[in-house]
Amino acid sequence: MIFEIEVHKGSGNSRHRVELPARAEAEAAGAGKRFTIDGKPLEADWVEIAPGTYSILLEGRSYEARVAPASGNSAGGLGAWVVTIAEHSFYLEARDPRSRRFAGRVSVQDGPQEIIAPMPGKIVRILVERDQEVARGQGLLVIEAMKMQNELRAPRAGRVVELHVREGMGIEAGSKLLRLE
């Protein structure tokens, strides 16, 4: 099974391709679980030591990871997750690349579009101004959630016609952030 994982840490992002063996193949391999990340073969072993907390042995090093669904993500399956190892938190988005076959059927909205908060947090930085033209994928603002900064990007090209937030403001998931036309 193949997954695409996008990792967000601060203002940096990285994408990885993770390949896991089929269940029968993994069970036959023994205690360690073999997998590949970006084509590099690895072996790890893990056990859940408390709900949402895992002890992981990866290439001879031991880690403790706390895993929680990100706001708006149901527990289980693919989606967005917050993973904390020691004092470092990572926001992960996992996707099944097979779902892309349906991606062409969804069109990006033309006309006015409200950009809403995907998670609760605090507005750390606003990267655009009112009446500014933005390109698809351009950074709009940075939200800090669970000690991690997440940059929200424009889903399409347009013009910022309203800013509903200011720096330092606390927000809830689903709050209006800005409006694009």
Rosetta constraint file for C-alpha pairs under 8 A:
AtomPair CA 1 CA 19 HARMONIC 5.72 0.50
AtomPair CA 1 CA 20 HARMONIC 5.21 0.50
AtomPair CA 1 CA 21 HARMONIC 6.29 0.50
AtomPair CA 1 CA 22 HARMONIC 6.60 0.50
AtomPair CA 2 CA 17 HARMONIC 7.04 0.50
AtomPair CA 2 CA 18 HARMONIC 5.72 0.50
AtomPair CA 2 CA 19 HARMONIC 4.48 0.50
AtomPair CA 2 CA 20 HARMONIC 6.37 0.50
AtomPair CA 2 CA 96 HARMONIC 6.80 0.50
AtomPair CA 2 CA 97 HARMONIC 7.39 0.50
AtomPair CA 3 CA 17 HARMONIC 5.89 0.50
AtomPair CA 3 CA 18 HARMONIC 5.20 0.50
AtomPair CA 3 CA 19 HARMONIC 6.46 0.50
AtomPair CA 3 CA 94 HARMONIC 6.55 0.50
AtomPair CA 3 CA 95 HARMONIC 5.70 0.50
AtomPair CA 3 CA 96 HARMONIC 4.99 0.50
AtomPair CA 3 CA 97 HARMONIC 6.44 0.50
AtomPair CA 4 CA 15 HARMONIC 7.08 0.50
AtomPair CA 4 CA 16 HARMONIC 5.81 0.50
AtomPair CA 4 CA 17 HARMONIC 4.73 0.50
AtomPair CA 4 CA 18 HARMONIC 6.25 0.50
AtomPair CA 4 CA 94 HARMONIC 5.76 0.50
AtomPair CA 4 CA 95 HARMONIC 5.16 0.50
AtomPair CA 4 CA 96 HARMONIC 6.29 0.50
AtomPair CA 4 CA 97 HARMONIC 6.53 0.50
AtomPair CA 5 CA 15 HARMONIC 5.70 0.50
AtomPair CA 5 CA 16 HARMONIC 5.18 0.50
AtomPair CA 5 CA 17 HARMONIC 6.30 0.50
AtomPair CA 5 CA 18 HARMONIC 7.18 0.50
AtomPair CA 5 CA 92 HARMONIC 6.60 0.50
AtomPair CA 5 CA 93 HARMONIC 5.62 0.50
AtomPair CA 5 CA 94 HARMONIC 4.55 0.50
AtomPair CA 5 CA 95 HARMONIC 6.41 0.50
AtomPair CA 6 CA 13 HARMONIC 6.88 0.50
AtomPair CA 6 CA 14 HARMONIC 5.70 0.50
AtomPair CA 6 CA 15 HARMONIC 4.41 0.50
AtomPair CA 6 CA 16 HARMONIC 6.38 0.50
AtomPair CA 6 CA 92 HARMONIC 5.66 0.50
AtomPair CA 6 CA 93 HARMONIC 5.15 0.50
AtomPair CA 6 CA 94 HARMONIC 6.57 0.50
AtomPair CA 7 CA 13 HARMONIC 5.54 0.50
AtomPair CA 7 CA 14 HARMONIC 5.24 0.50
AtomPair CA 7 CA 15 HARMONIC 6.28 0.50
AtomPair CA 7 CA 90 HARMONIC 6.52 0.50
AtomPair CA 7 CA 91 HARMONIC 5.89 0.50
AtomPair CA 7 CA 92 HARMONIC 4.71 0.50
AtomPair CA 7 CA 93 HARMONIC 6.67 0.50
AtomPair CA 8 CA 12 HARMONIC 5.92 0.50
AtomPair CA 8 CA 13 HARMONIC 4.60 0.50
AtomPair CA 8 CA 14 HARMONIC 6.78 0.50
AtomPair CA 8 CA 90 HARMONIC 5.82 0.50
AtomPair CA 8 CA 91 HARMONIC 5.04 0.50
AtomPair CA 8 CA 92 HARMONIC 6.31 0.50
AtomPair CA 8 CA 150 HARMONIC 6.96 0.50
AtomPair CA 9 CA 13 HARMONIC 6.42 0.50
AtomPair CA 9 CA 89 HARMONIC 7.10 0.50
AtomPair CA 9 CA 90 HARMONIC 5.26 0.50
AtomPair CA 9 CA 91 HARMONIC 6.65 0.50
AtomPair CA 9 CA 148 HARMONIC 6.72 0.50
AtomPair CA 9 CA 149 HARMONIC 7.05 0.50
AtomPair CA 9 CA 150 HARMONIC 7.71 0.50
AtomPair CA 10 CA 148 HARMONIC 5.82 0.50
AtomPair CA 10 CA 149 HARMONIC 4.69 0.50
AtomPair CA 10 CA 150 HARMONIC 6.48 0.50
AtomPair CA 11 CA 149 HARMONIC 6.42 0.50
AtomPair CA 11 CA 150 HARMONIC 6.60 0.50
AtomPair CA 11 CA 151 HARMONIC 6.56 0.50
AtomPair CA 16 CA 37 HARMONIC 6.55 0.50
AtomPair CA 16 CA 38 HARMONIC 5.82 0.50
AtomPair CA 17 CA 36 HARMONIC 7.99 0.50
AtomPair CA 17 CA 37 HARMONIC 5.64 0.50
AtomPair CA 17 CA 38 HARMONIC 5.03 0.50
AtomPair CA 17 CA 39 HARMONIC 7.77 0.50
AtomPair CA 18 CA 35 HARMONIC 7.29 0.50
AtomPair CA 18 CA 36 HARMONIC 5.74 0.50
AtomPair CA 18 CA 37 HARMONIC 4.63 0.50
AtomPair CA 18 CA 38 HARMONIC 6.47 0.50
AtomPair CA 19 CA 35 HARMONIC 5.69 0.50
AtomPair CA 19 CA 36 HARMONIC 5.20 0.50
AtomPair CA 19 CA 37 HARMONIC 6.59 0.50
AtomPair CA 20 CA 34 HARMONIC 7.31 0.50
AtomPair CA 20 CA 35 HARMONIC 4.94 0.50
AtomPair CA 20 CA 36 HARMONIC 6.91 0.50
AtomPair CA 21 CA 25 HARMONIC 6.05 0.50
AtomPair CA 21 CA 26 HARMONIC 5.81 0.50
AtomPair CA 21 CA 34 HARMONIC 7.22 0.50
AtomPair CA 21 CA 35 HARMONIC 6.49 0.50
AtomPair CA 22 CA 26 HARMONIC 6.17 0.50
AtomPair CA 23 CA 27 HARMONIC 6.16 0.50
AtomPair CA 24 CA 28 HARMONIC 6.25 0.50
AtomPair CA 25 CA 29 HARMONIC 6.35 0.50
AtomPair CA 26 CA 30 HARMONIC 7.21 0.50
AtomPair CA 26 CA 33 HARMONIC 6.15 0.50
AtomPair CA 26 CA 34 HARMONIC 7.15 0.50
AtomPair CA 27 CA 31 HARMONIC 7.90 0.50
AtomPair CA 29 CA 33 HARMONIC 7.11 0.50
AtomPair CA 29 CA 34 HARMONIC 7.75 0.50
AtomPair CA 31 CA 45 HARMONIC 6.88 0.50
AtomPair CA 32 CA 43 HARMONIC 5.96 0.50
AtomPair CA 32 CA 44 HARMONIC 5.46 0.50
AtomPair CA 32 CA 45 HARMONIC 4.99 0.50
AtomPair CA 33 CA 43 HARMONIC 5.42 0.50
AtomPair CA 33 CA 44 HARMONIC 5.31 0.50
AtomPair CA 33 CA 45 HARMONIC 5.92 0.50
AtomPair CA 34 CA 41 HARMONIC 7.10 0.50
AtomPair CA 34 CA 42 HARMONIC 5.77 0.50
AtomPair CA 34 CA 43 HARMONIC 4.41 0.50
AtomPair CA 34 CA 44 HARMONIC 6.60 0.50
AtomPair CA 35 CA 41 HARMONIC 5.84 0.50
AtomPair CA 35 CA 42 HARMONIC 5.51 0.50
AtomPair CA 35 CA 43 HARMONIC 6.29 0.50
AtomPair CA 36 CA 40 HARMONIC 5.10 0.50
AtomPair CA 36 CA 41 HARMONIC 4.30 0.50
AtomPair CA 36 CA 42 HARMONIC 5.67 0.50
AtomPair CA 37 CA 41 HARMONIC 6.70 0.50
AtomPair CA 37 CA 42 HARMONIC 7.46 0.50
AtomPair CA 42 CA 58 HARMONIC 7.89 0.50
AtomPair CA 42 CA 59 HARMONIC 7.32 0.50
AtomPair CA 43 CA 58 HARMONIC 6.47 0.50
AtomPair CA 43 CA 59 HARMONIC 6.51 0.50
AtomPair CA 44 CA 56 HARMONIC 7.01 0.50
AtomPair CA 44 CA 57 HARMONIC 5.54 0.50
AtomPair CA 44 CA 58 HARMONIC 4.55 0.50
AtomPair CA 44 CA 59 HARMONIC 6.62 0.50
AtomPair CA 45 CA 56 HARMONIC 5.83 0.50
AtomPair CA 45 CA 57 HARMONIC 5.19 0.50
AtomPair CA 45 CA 58 HARMONIC 6.73 0.50
AtomPair CA 46 CA 54 HARMONIC 6.52 0.50
AtomPair CA 46 CA 55 HARMONIC 5.49 0.50
AtomPair CA 46 CA 56 HARMONIC 4.32 0.50
AtomPair CA 46 CA 57 HARMONIC 6.16 0.50
AtomPair CA 47 CA 54 HARMONIC 5.58 0.50
AtomPair CA 47 CA 55 HARMONIC 5.51 0.50
AtomPair CA 47 CA 56 HARMONIC 6.79 0.50
AtomPair CA 48 CA 52 HARMONIC 7.10 0.50
AtomPair CA 48 CA 53 HARMONIC 5.78 0.50
AtomPair CA 48 CA 54 HARMONIC 4.33 0.50
AtomPair CA 48 CA 55 HARMONIC 6.39 0.50
AtomPair CA 49 CA 53 HARMONIC 5.84 0.50
AtomPair CA 49 CA 54 HARMONIC 5.53 0.50
AtomPair CA 49 CA 55 HARMONIC 6.47 0.50
AtomPair CA 50 CA 54 HARMONIC 7.07 0.50
AtomPair CA 52 CA 66 HARMONIC 5.65 0.50
AtomPair CA 52 CA 67 HARMONIC 5.15 0.50
AtomPair CA 52 CA 68 HARMONIC 6.35 0.50
AtomPair CA 53 CA 64 HARMONIC 7.00 0.50
AtomPair CA 53 CA 65 HARMONIC 5.67 0.50
AtomPair CA 53 CA 66 HARMONIC 4.42 0.50
AtomPair CA 53 CA 67 HARMONIC 6.27 0.50
AtomPair CA 54 CA 64 HARMONIC 5.65 0.50
AtomPair CA 54 CA 65 HARMONIC 5.20 0.50
AtomPair CA 54 CA 66 HARMONIC 6.40 0.50
AtomPair CA 54 CA 67 HARMONIC 7.88 0.50
AtomPair CA 55 CA 62 HARMONIC 7.15 0.50
AtomPair CA 55 CA 63 HARMONIC 5.89 0.50
AtomPair CA 55 CA 64 HARMONIC 4.67 0.50
AtomPair CA 55 CA 65 HARMONIC 6.55 0.50
AtomPair CA 56 CA 62 HARMONIC 5.68 0.50
AtomPair CA 56 CA 63 HARMONIC 5.05 0.50
AtomPair CA 56 CA 64 HARMONIC 6.10 0.50
AtomPair CA 56 CA 65 HARMONIC 7.38 0.50
AtomPair CA 57 CA 61 HARMONIC 5.52 0.50
AtomPair CA 57 CA 62 HARMONIC 4.55 0.50
AtomPair CA 57 CA 63 HARMONIC 6.37 0.50
AtomPair CA 58 CA 62 HARMONIC 6.45 0.50
AtomPair CA 58 CA 63 HARMONIC 7.75 0.50
AtomPair CA 63 CA 85 HARMONIC 7.05 0.50
AtomPair CA 64 CA 85 HARMONIC 6.05 0.50
AtomPair CA 64 CA 86 HARMONIC 7.21 0.50
AtomPair CA 65 CA 83 HARMONIC 6.49 0.50
AtomPair CA 65 CA 84 HARMONIC 5.57 0.50
AtomPair CA 65 CA 85 HARMONIC 4.78 0.50
AtomPair CA 65 CA 86 HARMONIC 7.54 0.50
AtomPair CA 66 CA 83 HARMONIC 5.62 0.50
AtomPair CA 66 CA 84 HARMONIC 5.08 0.50
AtomPair CA 66 CA 85 HARMONIC 6.64 0.50
AtomPair CA 67 CA 81 HARMONIC 6.84 0.50
AtomPair CA 67 CA 82 HARMONIC 5.87 0.50
AtomPair CA 67 CA 83 HARMONIC 4.59 0.50
AtomPair CA 67 CA 84 HARMONIC 6.57 0.50
AtomPair CA 68 CA 75 HARMONIC 7.75 0.50
AtomPair CA 68 CA 81 HARMONIC 5.73 0.50
AtomPair CA 68 CA 82 HARMONIC 5.37 0.50
AtomPair CA 68 CA 83 HARMONIC 6.60 0.50
AtomPair CA 69 CA 73 HARMONIC 5.53 0.50
AtomPair CA 69 CA 74 HARMONIC 6.54 0.50
AtomPair CA 69 CA 75 HARMONIC 5.70 0.50
AtomPair CA 69 CA 76 HARMONIC 7.98 0.50
AtomPair CA 69 CA 79 HARMONIC 7.99 0.50
AtomPair CA 69 CA 80 HARMONIC 6.21 0.50
AtomPair CA 69 CA 81 HARMONIC 4.43 0.50
AtomPair CA 69 CA 82 HARMONIC 6.14 0.50
AtomPair CA 70 CA 80 HARMONIC 5.32 0.50
AtomPair CA 70 CA 81 HARMONIC 4.67 0.50
AtomPair CA 70 CA 82 HARMONIC 5.65 0.50
AtomPair CA 70 CA 91 HARMONIC 7.78 0.50
AtomPair CA 70 CA 119 HARMONIC 7.44 0.50
AtomPair CA 71 CA 118 HARMONIC 7.20 0.50
AtomPair CA 71 CA 119 HARMONIC 5.18 0.50
AtomPair CA 71 CA 120 HARMONIC 7.25 0.50
AtomPair CA 71 CA 173 HARMONIC 7.33 0.50
AtomPair CA 72 CA 118 HARMONIC 7.22 0.50
AtomPair CA 72 CA 119 HARMONIC 7.03 0.50
AtomPair CA 72 CA 173 HARMONIC 7.79 0.50
AtomPair CA 73 CA 79 HARMONIC 6.23 0.50
AtomPair CA 73 CA 80 HARMONIC 6.08 0.50
AtomPair CA 73 CA 81 HARMONIC 7.63 0.50
AtomPair CA 74 CA 79 HARMONIC 7.97 0.50
AtomPair CA 78 CA 93 HARMONIC 7.73 0.50
AtomPair CA 78 CA 94 HARMONIC 5.41 0.50
AtomPair CA 78 CA 95 HARMONIC 6.17 0.50
AtomPair CA 78 CA 96 HARMONIC 7.59 0.50
AtomPair CA 79 CA 93 HARMONIC 5.54 0.50
AtomPair CA 79 CA 94 HARMONIC 5.29 0.50
AtomPair CA 79 CA 95 HARMONIC 6.74 0.50
AtomPair CA 80 CA 91 HARMONIC 7.07 0.50
AtomPair CA 80 CA 92 HARMONIC 5.54 0.50
AtomPair CA 80 CA 93 HARMONIC 4.39 0.50
AtomPair CA 80 CA 94 HARMONIC 6.44 0.50
AtomPair CA 81 CA 91 HARMONIC 5.78 0.50
AtomPair CA 81 CA 92 HARMONIC 5.07 0.50
AtomPair CA 81 CA 93 HARMONIC 6.41 0.50
AtomPair CA 82 CA 89 HARMONIC 6.71 0.50
AtomPair CA 82 CA 90 HARMONIC 5.65 0.50
AtomPair CA 82 CA 91 HARMONIC 4.61 0.50
AtomPair CA 82 CA 92 HARMONIC 6.16 0.50
AtomPair CA 83 CA 89 HARMONIC 5.66 0.50
AtomPair CA 83 CA 90 HARMONIC 5.19 0.50
AtomPair CA 83 CA 91 HARMONIC 6.45 0.50
AtomPair CA 83 CA 92 HARMONIC 7.30 0.50
AtomPair CA 84 CA 88 HARMONIC 5.56 0.50
AtomPair CA 84 CA 89 HARMONIC 4.25 0.50
AtomPair CA 84 CA 90 HARMONIC 6.26 0.50
AtomPair CA 85 CA 89 HARMONIC 6.45 0.50
AtomPair CA 89 CA 146 HARMONIC 7.70 0.50
AtomPair CA 89 CA 147 HARMONIC 7.18 0.50
AtomPair CA 89 CA 148 HARMONIC 6.32 0.50
AtomPair CA 90 CA 148 HARMONIC 7.13 0.50
AtomPair CA 91 CA 148 HARMONIC 7.61 0.50
AtomPair CA 95 CA 99 HARMONIC 7.76 0.50
AtomPair CA 96 CA 100 HARMONIC 8.00 0.50
AtomPair CA 99 CA 103 HARMONIC 7.06 0.50
AtomPair CA 100 CA 104 HARMONIC 7.64 0.50
AtomPair CA 102 CA 106 HARMONIC 7.56 0.50
AtomPair CA 108 CA 155 HARMONIC 7.48 0.50
AtomPair CA 108 CA 156 HARMONIC 7.06 0.50
AtomPair CA 109 CA 113 HARMONIC 7.02 0.50
AtomPair CA 110 CA 181 HARMONIC 7.82 0.50
AtomPair CA 111 CA 181 HARMONIC 5.49 0.50
AtomPair CA 112 CA 179 HARMONIC 6.78 0.50
AtomPair CA 112 CA 180 HARMONIC 5.51 0.50
AtomPair CA 112 CA 181 HARMONIC 4.25 0.50
AtomPair CA 113 CA 179 HARMONIC 5.60 0.50
AtomPair CA 113 CA 180 HARMONIC 5.10 0.50
AtomPair CA 113 CA 181 HARMONIC 6.31 0.50
AtomPair CA 114 CA 176 HARMONIC 6.59 0.50
AtomPair CA 114 CA 177 HARMONIC 7.39 0.50
AtomPair CA 114 CA 178 HARMONIC 5.96 0.50
AtomPair CA 114 CA 179 HARMONIC 4.45 0.50
AtomPair CA 114 CA 180 HARMONIC 6.37 0.50
AtomPair CA 115 CA 176 HARMONIC 6.14 0.50
AtomPair CA 115 CA 177 HARMONIC 5.62 0.50
AtomPair CA 115 CA 178 HARMONIC 5.35 0.50
AtomPair CA 115 CA 179 HARMONIC 5.94 0.50
AtomPair CA 115 CA 180 HARMONIC 7.46 0.50
AtomPair CA 116 CA 173 HARMONIC 7.64 0.50
AtomPair CA 116 CA 174 HARMONIC 5.31 0.50
AtomPair CA 116 CA 175 HARMONIC 5.37 0.50
AtomPair CA 116 CA 176 HARMONIC 4.51 0.50
AtomPair CA 116 CA 177 HARMONIC 5.31 0.50
AtomPair CA 116 CA 178 HARMONIC 7.29 0.50
AtomPair CA 117 CA 171 HARMONIC 7.56 0.50
AtomPair CA 117 CA 172 HARMONIC 7.02 0.50
AtomPair CA 117 CA 173 HARMONIC 5.08 0.50
AtomPair CA 117 CA 174 HARMONIC 4.94 0.50
AtomPair CA 117 CA 175 HARMONIC 5.28 0.50
AtomPair CA 117 CA 176 HARMONIC 6.49 0.50
AtomPair CA 117 CA 177 HARMONIC 6.42 0.50
AtomPair CA 118 CA 173 HARMONIC 5.32 0.50
AtomPair CA 118 CA 174 HARMONIC 6.15 0.50
AtomPair CA 119 CA 145 HARMONIC 7.30 0.50
AtomPair CA 119 CA 172 HARMONIC 6.51 0.50
AtomPair CA 119 CA 173 HARMONIC 4.22 0.50
AtomPair CA 119 CA 174 HARMONIC 7.22 0.50
AtomPair CA 120 CA 145 HARMONIC 6.54 0.50
AtomPair CA 120 CA 170 HARMONIC 7.72 0.50
AtomPair CA 120 CA 171 HARMONIC 5.46 0.50
AtomPair CA 120 CA 172 HARMONIC 4.08 0.50
AtomPair CA 120 CA 173 HARMONIC 4.51 0.50
AtomPair CA 121 CA 143 HARMONIC 6.08 0.50
AtomPair CA 121 CA 144 HARMONIC 5.40 0.50
AtomPair CA 121 CA 145 HARMONIC 4.55 0.50
AtomPair CA 121 CA 146 HARMONIC 7.56 0.50
AtomPair CA 121 CA 170 HARMONIC 5.79 0.50
AtomPair CA 121 CA 171 HARMONIC 5.45 0.50
AtomPair CA 121 CA 172 HARMONIC 6.54 0.50
AtomPair CA 121 CA 173 HARMONIC 7.94 0.50
AtomPair CA 122 CA 143 HARMONIC 5.48 0.50
AtomPair CA 122 CA 144 HARMONIC 5.18 0.50
AtomPair CA 122 CA 145 HARMONIC 6.74 0.50
AtomPair CA 122 CA 167 HARMONIC 7.95 0.50
AtomPair CA 122 CA 168 HARMONIC 6.10 0.50
AtomPair CA 122 CA 169 HARMONIC 5.59 0.50
AtomPair CA 122 CA 170 HARMONIC 4.30 0.50
AtomPair CA 122 CA 171 HARMONIC 5.89 0.50
AtomPair CA 123 CA 141 HARMONIC 7.43 0.50
AtomPair CA 123 CA 142 HARMONIC 6.06 0.50
AtomPair CA 123 CA 143 HARMONIC 4.67 0.50
AtomPair CA 123 CA 144 HARMONIC 6.40 0.50
AtomPair CA 123 CA 165 HARMONIC 7.59 0.50
AtomPair CA 123 CA 166 HARMONIC 6.87 0.50
AtomPair CA 123 CA 167 HARMONIC 5.09 0.50
AtomPair CA 123 CA 168 HARMONIC 5.24 0.50
AtomPair CA 123 CA 169 HARMONIC 5.41 0.50
AtomPair CA 123 CA 170 HARMONIC 6.40 0.50
AtomPair CA 123 CA 171 HARMONIC 7.40 0.50
AtomPair CA 124 CA 141 HARMONIC 7.71 0.50
AtomPair CA 124 CA 142 HARMONIC 5.50 0.50
AtomPair CA 124 CA 143 HARMONIC 5.61 0.50
AtomPair CA 124 CA 144 HARMONIC 6.21 0.50
AtomPair CA 124 CA 149 HARMONIC 7.87 0.50
AtomPair CA 124 CA 167 HARMONIC 5.49 0.50
AtomPair CA 124 CA 168 HARMONIC 5.76 0.50
AtomPair CA 124 CA 169 HARMONIC 7.98 0.50
AtomPair CA 125 CA 141 HARMONIC 5.61 0.50
AtomPair CA 125 CA 142 HARMONIC 5.09 0.50
AtomPair CA 125 CA 143 HARMONIC 7.33 0.50
AtomPair CA 125 CA 167 HARMONIC 5.62 0.50
AtomPair CA 125 CA 168 HARMONIC 7.93 0.50
AtomPair CA 126 CA 140 HARMONIC 6.44 0.50
AtomPair CA 126 CA 141 HARMONIC 4.35 0.50
AtomPair CA 126 CA 142 HARMONIC 6.44 0.50
AtomPair CA 126 CA 166 HARMONIC 7.27 0.50
AtomPair CA 126 CA 167 HARMONIC 6.43 0.50
AtomPair CA 127 CA 139 HARMONIC 6.45 0.50
AtomPair CA 127 CA 140 HARMONIC 5.08 0.50
AtomPair CA 127 CA 141 HARMONIC 5.05 0.50
AtomPair CA 127 CA 142 HARMONIC 7.66 0.50
AtomPair CA 128 CA 132 HARMONIC 6.60 0.50
AtomPair CA 128 CA 139 HARMONIC 7.91 0.50
AtomPair CA 128 CA 140 HARMONIC 5.66 0.50
AtomPair CA 128 CA 141 HARMONIC 7.21 0.50
AtomPair CA 128 CA 160 HARMONIC 7.70 0.50
AtomPair CA 129 CA 160 HARMONIC 7.01 0.50
AtomPair CA 129 CA 163 HARMONIC 7.77 0.50
AtomPair CA 130 CA 160 HARMONIC 5.33 0.50
AtomPair CA 130 CA 161 HARMONIC 5.56 0.50
AtomPair CA 130 CA 162 HARMONIC 5.94 0.50
AtomPair CA 130 CA 163 HARMONIC 6.53 0.50
AtomPair CA 131 CA 159 HARMONIC 5.89 0.50
AtomPair CA 131 CA 160 HARMONIC 5.10 0.50
AtomPair CA 131 CA 161 HARMONIC 5.34 0.50
AtomPair CA 131 CA 162 HARMONIC 7.86 0.50
AtomPair CA 132 CA 159 HARMONIC 5.53 0.50
AtomPair CA 132 CA 160 HARMONIC 5.45 0.50
AtomPair CA 132 CA 161 HARMONIC 7.83 0.50
AtomPair CA 133 CA 157 HARMONIC 7.57 0.50
AtomPair CA 133 CA 158 HARMONIC 5.74 0.50
AtomPair CA 133 CA 159 HARMONIC 4.28 0.50
AtomPair CA 133 CA 160 HARMONIC 6.46 0.50
AtomPair CA 134 CA 138 HARMONIC 6.32 0.50
AtomPair CA 134 CA 154 HARMONIC 7.24 0.50
AtomPair CA 134 CA 157 HARMONIC 5.48 0.50
AtomPair CA 134 CA 158 HARMONIC 5.46 0.50
AtomPair CA 134 CA 159 HARMONIC 5.90 0.50
AtomPair CA 134 CA 160 HARMONIC 7.35 0.50
AtomPair CA 135 CA 154 HARMONIC 6.93 0.50
AtomPair CA 135 CA 156 HARMONIC 6.51 0.50
AtomPair CA 135 CA 157 HARMONIC 4.23 0.50
AtomPair CA 135 CA 158 HARMONIC 6.66 0.50
AtomPair CA 136 CA 153 HARMONIC 7.60 0.50
AtomPair CA 136 CA 154 HARMONIC 5.23 0.50
AtomPair CA 136 CA 155 HARMONIC 5.61 0.50
AtomPair CA 136 CA 156 HARMONIC 4.04 0.50
AtomPair CA 136 CA 157 HARMONIC 4.42 0.50
AtomPair CA 136 CA 158 HARMONIC 7.84 0.50
AtomPair CA 137 CA 153 HARMONIC 5.04 0.50
AtomPair CA 137 CA 154 HARMONIC 4.87 0.50
AtomPair CA 137 CA 155 HARMONIC 6.09 0.50
AtomPair CA 137 CA 156 HARMONIC 6.83 0.50
AtomPair CA 137 CA 157 HARMONIC 7.97 0.50
AtomPair CA 138 CA 153 HARMONIC 5.20 0.50
AtomPair CA 138 CA 154 HARMONIC 5.39 0.50
AtomPair CA 139 CA 151 HARMONIC 6.29 0.50
AtomPair CA 139 CA 152 HARMONIC 5.86 0.50
AtomPair CA 139 CA 153 HARMONIC 4.28 0.50
AtomPair CA 139 CA 154 HARMONIC 6.38 0.50
AtomPair CA 140 CA 151 HARMONIC 7.20 0.50
AtomPair CA 140 CA 152 HARMONIC 5.68 0.50
AtomPair CA 140 CA 153 HARMONIC 5.30 0.50
AtomPair CA 140 CA 154 HARMONIC 6.31 0.50
AtomPair CA 141 CA 151 HARMONIC 5.77 0.50
AtomPair CA 141 CA 152 HARMONIC 5.58 0.50
AtomPair CA 141 CA 153 HARMONIC 7.40 0.50
AtomPair CA 142 CA 149 HARMONIC 6.27 0.50
AtomPair CA 142 CA 150 HARMONIC 5.44 0.50
AtomPair CA 142 CA 151 HARMONIC 4.33 0.50
AtomPair CA 142 CA 152 HARMONIC 6.17 0.50
AtomPair CA 143 CA 149 HARMONIC 5.59 0.50
AtomPair CA 143 CA 150 HARMONIC 5.22 0.50
AtomPair CA 143 CA 151 HARMONIC 6.39 0.50
AtomPair CA 143 CA 152 HARMONIC 7.59 0.50
AtomPair CA 144 CA 148 HARMONIC 5.30 0.50
AtomPair CA 144 CA 149 HARMONIC 4.25 0.50
AtomPair CA 144 CA 150 HARMONIC 6.14 0.50
AtomPair CA 145 CA 149 HARMONIC 6.38 0.50
AtomPair CA 145 CA 150 HARMONIC 7.47 0.50
AtomPair CA 158 CA 180 HARMONIC 5.83 0.50
AtomPair CA 158 CA 181 HARMONIC 5.36 0.50
AtomPair CA 159 CA 180 HARMONIC 5.37 0.50
AtomPair CA 159 CA 181 HARMONIC 5.25 0.50
AtomPair CA 160 CA 178 HARMONIC 7.10 0.50
AtomPair CA 160 CA 179 HARMONIC 5.88 0.50
AtomPair CA 160 CA 180 HARMONIC 4.70 0.50
AtomPair CA 160 CA 181 HARMONIC 6.59 0.50
AtomPair CA 161 CA 178 HARMONIC 7.65 0.50
AtomPair CA 161 CA 179 HARMONIC 5.70 0.50
AtomPair CA 161 CA 180 HARMONIC 5.85 0.50
AtomPair CA 161 CA 181 HARMONIC 6.61 0.50
AtomPair CA 162 CA 178 HARMONIC 5.42 0.50
AtomPair CA 162 CA 179 HARMONIC 5.10 0.50
AtomPair CA 162 CA 180 HARMONIC 7.43 0.50
AtomPair CA 163 CA 177 HARMONIC 6.28 0.50
AtomPair CA 163 CA 178 HARMONIC 4.42 0.50
AtomPair CA 163 CA 179 HARMONIC 6.66 0.50
AtomPair CA 164 CA 176 HARMONIC 6.26 0.50
AtomPair CA 164 CA 177 HARMONIC 5.03 0.50
AtomPair CA 164 CA 178 HARMONIC 5.34 0.50
AtomPair CA 165 CA 169 HARMONIC 6.69 0.50
AtomPair CA 165 CA 176 HARMONIC 7.91 0.50
AtomPair CA 165 CA 177 HARMONIC 5.68 0.50
AtomPair CA 165 CA 178 HARMONIC 7.38 0.50
AtomPair CA 171 CA 175 HARMONIC 6.29 0.50
